[in-house]
Each structure stands twice: as structure tokens, then as C-alpha cells.
Amino acid sequence: MSAAVQRLRAVFGYDSFRGAQEEIVGHLLDGGDALVLMPTGGGKSLCYQLPSLLRQGCGIVVSPLIALMQDQVDALLQAGVKAAFVNSSQDFATAAETEKRLLRGDLDLLYVAPERLLTERFLALLEHLHGKAQIALFAIDEAHCVSQWGHDFRPEYIQLSILHQRFPAVPRIALTATADALTRGEIVHRLGLDEARIFVASFDRPNIRYTIVERDNPRKQLLGFLADHRGEAGIVYCLSRKKVDETAIWLQTQGADALPYHAGLDANTRREHQRRFVRDDAVVMVATIAFGMGIDKPDVRFVAHLDLPKSLEAYYQETGRAGRDGEPAEAWMTYGLNDVVIHRQRIDESVAPEEQKRIERQKLDAMLAYCEAAGCRRTVLLNYFGEALDTHAACGNCDTCQTPPELWDGTVAAQKFMSAALRTGQRFGAAHLIDVLRGKATEKVGQFGHDQLPTFGVGADHDEATWRSVARQLLAGGLLYADAQHYGALKLTDAARPVLKNETTLMLRRQVIAKKTPAKSKQKYTNFAPLNLPPAHASLFDALRHWRGQTAREQGVPAYVILHDRTLQELAARRPQTPDELLAITGIGEAKVSRYGTALLELLSATK
């Protein structure tokens, strides 16, 4: 491992490993297989990149996204690593030249799409390399794509078990940022990783603040949230393509540099919008879940959801795209009962097997329970992924920790609500039931004679928002379910019986309106999230960012593959004066000193 540490410093500019990285690297160097679960920004890529440099031959990395390959290869080339990719974005001549380099032994790492890897032609090429002992390892990135129960299923991933069958002596590493126990089991089974060692890092992202609000006026709510994020890069997720387009246009009218992204746009537009998001500082991408996986942009300061994700895996994956640099970031969401109805309808109307539908319903129930949690959101989220935490611990960095909801005895209110559902034939959604409970003589109430029911007006002591909260919590607690086949009609479950019979007490959460917190102070030297940099270093940091941006534009690469913000911060604070002192800066290896050392030292000495 001494050679690994030396290469870590020389190539990547780090003095030590993080977390389980050293153990994983050592395991692969010894020829073992591994399944690695590590959060976004936790350093998964290094776990296969470094062993590929240290083992004989080229590391073959299976990646599902063209953008991910491009970003990874750009960053590796900056570090002096001989890396390339092969995918459908290239013309024949470029792909052919890359394959020739592979056969010549001129590559340390090759990224390839699963569709390309599975062709007989490419497998034959790998067989040829294997015969010469020129395959260092196989890395299967975004391994959760193998799971049919998952949120990013890719059918071709199931066929990757062929790597184990044809190359049993080549070590394999499968990596993902999110997988519950069911998905982990499926990854192991489908990829033939039965003998693999499983490494599970903490899923905690302590720099991300989690906030969930009841949907009221979503555009107004979103605008209020974005007020503290002006000039910052972020993602706004919507459920439908139409909502993406409308939200992006509206945000543009509010002064945001907002762009839409979804599968309905042509490929060139999607590519250009993604390029701008990755390379510019303050673009807000409004997108469906088609956007985001594999995006390595480290300075995404927020992820906002205008609709409920269908599972906690999807939520964790999407919110995890914020704050990869370890600096403060926010995950904000607004949701309502209609989200549950839409998701249930999609599940019920799908052609998936009944077992898959059952699992998807359970995942949706867990997502809803998370939204309605009265305790620390981070604890609920991590417990879902099997990370046991003290249930009494509070993270201090989520809305329920910072503004704890009050609990009240909602037994009678729940009984009234469920009684209204029963007396109206369990044929109506929450809005109508609330009208009945509050005694509102609407046309629909009169049409069905529900103003003559004993439950008409018995809930006038609670406002509409309170009743909506009761309905959501009864759904989250499994006492009600929304029948999507009957337009979201709320129906009672067996779990409702003890409450109706007064055999148990039901405590509900009452949301406390959070006080408006002051907007984060913005230092003059930066137009995005402030780093913890003393004002004395502000002008130098600004000059370094300007130099980095100009250098990135000249090379046609994202700014962060030149140097990360944290590296610029350290440069501004320590002001190295020699090449050796540059090498002591985190994130600067030998190749970057060779390429940028002169320019950086001149800039550091010239700026006061």
C-alpha cells in the first residue's frame, strides 16, 4: 500500500485516503471482488481508478452515461492519467483509434457504455487483452441500474454477469451511491458477486440541509427558497415534461438563468443545456429525473423538488447531487396529497408484475412516511438504508430539528376523517371529505346529499390546512390508502380499526411555521455559496477563480476538472511560492504542477 499512497499523492494530490478507500484499494490490488456503497461525493471513483494505475493492464469501467464518461476522462487527463472512453457520441474513426490505443497498452483506464461492451466484437477485443494479461480490473459504476426494483433500471446491466463468466480471474468492483437491502441483494445475484466483499460507507451527507414543506403556492414557495440561492448552481426537479418547461420559462422571467431538461427535448438541446450547467457557475437546471445521474459538478448548492419522488432511493440519489464539494447545500421539497395519487396511479396502471408493484407501493409508502416524520429527517433517511443511528439523536441540520413540529392528540380528528370517508362510501378524495367535515355547502356536497350526513360540519373547529395534514398523516401511517383506480378515493385499511374503536391513541404532528432566517451572507469575492475564507484572502481567491475559468474555456472543459474550489481556497490561504509547495496543496499532483505551476506561482506572487 505504500506504492498506492505514493501514487495517490503524485497523481491525485491527496496525502491520505478517506474512509474505506484504502481498504477497498488494497482488496482490489490483491485480486478480490468488491461491492461498494458510498454516498455521492464520497470518493467512489478513486476506489477503481487507483488500482487500475497500480495493477498490470487497463481498467475497464462500465458507465451508463456519456456525460459521466466525458467528465471522468477530462478530470483524469488533467491529472496525467492515460484515459479514454468509447460510446455512441464518437465517430467510427475516433472509436477505432481508441481501441488501437487499448491494444497497444497505451491506456490506464477505458470507460465504455454497457451496450458497447456487450457486443461480440468488443468482448473479443477484451478476450485478446485478457490473453496478454492486460485487463487490470472491471469497474461497474452506477451498479443499482441492475435492479428491476430500482429507480434507474437499465436492462443491459443484467447481462454484465458475462464479465464474471468470461473473465473469472479479473477482479470486479461494483459501485453505487444508493441501494437498500433488496437492491444490494439483486446487485450481488445478477452480477455474480457472491464472493465479493461488501463495503458500506455511511450514507450521511451532513453538509446537506433537508427541508420539506406542504404545497400551498408552489411557485411562490420556490421563489422564497431560491431567494437565498441567487447566483448559485442548482437543480429543480419536476414530475412531468410540461411542468419542467413551464417552470423553466417562469424562472427565466424571475431573473434566473434557468434551463429545461427532459427526454422530450432533442438530443442536441439536452447536450447543450447539460454542457452549460456543468461548465457555468450559476445555471439552474429544471428537469425530470432524466437528468443528473453521473453529473460530477461539485458546486451544486441546492436541489429542489416540486413533486414527490417515487422512493427514498430516488430522493437520496437526486438530493445527493448537491454539495459534492462538502460545502453547505440544501435539499428542499414541496409536496401534497395529489403526488401520492399520481404515483399510485402510475404503479397500478403499469404492466409490471404484481410483485414489482407491491414493492413500488412499499417504497412510495416509505417516501410518504419520511415526509410526515415528526423526528429528525436524517435519522429516518439513514435508518431506511440500514444505517442504525440513535433514534433520539438529532442532526440539527433539517427542518424538523431546527423547528420541531408539535405533537397533538389527533385520535378524534382521525376518527372524524375516517368516518367521513366511510359515510360517503369511500368514493371521494381528501378535498371533498374536508369540505364535508368543515360544513362547506359546495355543489358537489349538495349533489350527493352529503350535507345531510352526521359528519357534515363536525370538523369546523379545524382549518383546511390542518385537515390536509391529518389526511397525509393517515396515509403515511397506513390507515388510509389512495385508490388510484378510483381517482384517488381514500379508503380505510385494517390498521384503521383500532383507532375507530378507540383502542389506541393517535398522536399527529402539527407543523410549526418556521421563522424566516436571514439570507446567507455573500462575501464580495464570490457569486455563489461562500467558502470559509478570511476576507484578507478574498481578492486572491477571486483572481484564482478567474484564471481557472479562463483556462477551462480555452480547453473546453468544466472549471472543476482544472482545480476544485477547495484547492483554490487552500492556495489563497497558504500562498505557496515553489513547485514543491504547490505539491503540498490538496488536489494538486505532479501533472498539474507541470501544466499549471508556472502560471499559478506567477499569479500567487502578483496578487496581494
Order of alpha helices (4+ residues) and beta strands (2+ residues): alpha-alpha-beta-alpha-beta-alpha-beta-alpha-beta-alpha-alpha-beta-alpha-alpha-beta-alpha-beta-beta-alpha-beta-alpha-beta-alpha-beta-beta-alpha-beta-alpha-alpha-alpha-alpha-beta-alpha-alpha-alpha-alpha-beta-beta-alpha-beta-alpha-alpha-alpha-alpha
